[in-house]
Amino acid sequence: MISEFRRIGNMLFLSHLVDVSGGNLSVKTKDGVWITKTKKSLYNLRGKDIVKIPFEKSVAWNAASSEAAVHINIYKNIESAKAIVHAHPVNCIALSLKEKIIKPLDYEGSLFLGSVDVVDIEYDKWGEAKDVISSYFKNHPQKQIVVAKGHGVFAYADTLFDALTNVSALENSCKIIQTNAFGSAT
């Protein structure tokens, strides 16, 4: 499992979907969640950079990513969620500041993502994100990706790679949208 966390983390970092210490990954098991630790770079993850936490809040959560509650609530509310990728793709975040729905213009984005909603959670109320994001997925069972305005993307799937695929496709679509609107890629 550690090698898969490392592979996906490296792909996220090298694709510029996260910065040096941003983003997080998790995988659900029968008795808990393996999740990246807080303030750890996703690049070249090692075993000591990942922690197993139970579904109910405990002292083990202290070492986990600051987004642990969001991950746990998604797993509790969405049975089909097996892996989660949270990333900070720049073009997607920039577009989320002015759009409530991101509608890919490209064929691949349209085909695989359809439209992607942006949820607005005030920065000073980020503690509500665990409920807002899991409720979004519960109320939109056909969606596996959502953007938190000005913050980043949460995607779930059967595997980390499948969740990463959606994040990557969305960022590529956002680049195309911005290039089409402004005439140059960012």
N, C-alpha and C positions, 0 to 999 in steps of 0.2 A: 504494500500500500504506500509506503514512503516513496518508492520510486515513481509512482503515479502522481503523488502530490508534487514531487520535484519536477517531473516532466511538465505538468500543467502550469505550475508556478513559473518555470522558466519560459514557457511559451507566452504566458501573460506578460511577463516582464520584457522579454525580447520583442514582443509585438507592440510595446508601449501602451498596454491596456491597464497597467498599474505603474505607480512610481516606485521608488526604492523601498519604501516601507508601507505601501498602501495595498488594500485588497486583502481578501482572505478566502480560504477554501475549506469545505467540510464534506464529510461522507458519513451517512447514517449507518449504524449497526443495530442489532437487536436490542442492545442494552445501553446505547448512548451514541455519541457523535465524536468522531475524530475531527479536530479543527485546528487550524493554524493558531499559533500563540500570538498574543498581542505584540505589536511593534516589531514583528519579524518580517524581513524581506521575503517575498515569494521566490526570489531568485536563489537557486541552489539550496532548497530546503533540505534539512537533515532531520533525523528522527527526533532530536531534542527540540525542534521547532514546531512540533505537532503534539497536541495533548488530547486525551480522551476525557470527555465530560459526560455526566449523566443528563437525562432529560429534565430532571428537576434541579433547580439552582442549588449549588453547593460551593464549598471552598475551592473545588477544582476549577470552577469557572473563572477564578481570579487570574489564572495564567492564560486563559483562552482569549481569542480575539475580542475586541470591544463590541463586535457585532454578533457575539454568541447568542444573545437572546433572540435576534432576528432569525438566525439559522434554526434554533430550537423551535421557535413558533411555526416556522414554515414546515419543519418535519412533523410537528404535532398536528397540524391542520391539513397537510397535503400528503396523503398516503403514498402517492406516486413519486414524491421527491426522495431521491436516494443520494444526490450529491448537489452541492451548491457552490457557485462561483460568485464572488462579489468583487467587482473591478471598478476602476475609475478611468474609463476611456475618455480622453480629452474632448474629442469632437462630439461625442454623445452628450457629455455634461454641458458643453457650450450650447448645444441645440436645446437641451432640456430647460435652459434658462428663459427661452422664448416660445417654446412649443408645449402644448399639453398632450399631444399625440405625435409620435414620430412615424411618418409614413414613408417607407423606403421608395425611392424612385427606380432603383435597379431591380432587375428580374430576380436575382437570388434573394435579396432582402425581402421583396414582396412575396415570393414563393414560400420561403422558410419561416419568415417572421410575421408576415402580414403587417398590421400597424402595432406599434409598441407604445403603451401608455406611460405617461409621466405622472408620478404621484408627488404631491407637494407637501413636504413635512418641514415645518419651520425648524431652522437649525437649533434654536434654543429649546425645542421640544423633541429632540431626536430620540428621547426615551420612548416616544410613542411609535417609533418606526417598527418595533417588533410586532405591534398589533396592526398597524396600517398595511404593512407589506404582506403579512400572512393573510390578512382579510382580503386584500386585493386578489391574491392567488386563489383563495377559497371562492370568491365571488366571480372569478373569471377562469373557470377550470380549463379552458382551451389555451390559456396563456402560460408560458414558462419563463417569461422574462419581463421585468419592469424596471423603469428608471426612477430613481429618487432624485427629484429636481436639484440640480447643483451639487449633487453628491456622487452618484454612481449607479451602477447596474447590479441587480440581483437576478440570477438565473439559476433554475434548478433543472435537473434531468436525471436519467438513470445513472449516468457516469459524469465524472468531472470533465472529460473530454467533450461530451455532448453539450454540457452547460457552457463550456468555453467556446464551442462552435457558434452558439447563439450570440454570445457576447461579441465575438470577433465579427460575425456577420452584421450585427447592429452597428458596430463602430465603422465598418466599411461603408455601410449605407449612409451613416451620418456624414462621412467624408464626402460622399457623392452628393448628398443634399447641399452641403456647404459649398462644394466646388461649383455646382450648378447655380447656386444663388449668388455667389460672390466672384466666380471666375478663376479662383486658384485654390489649390489644396492647402489645408493647414497642417 
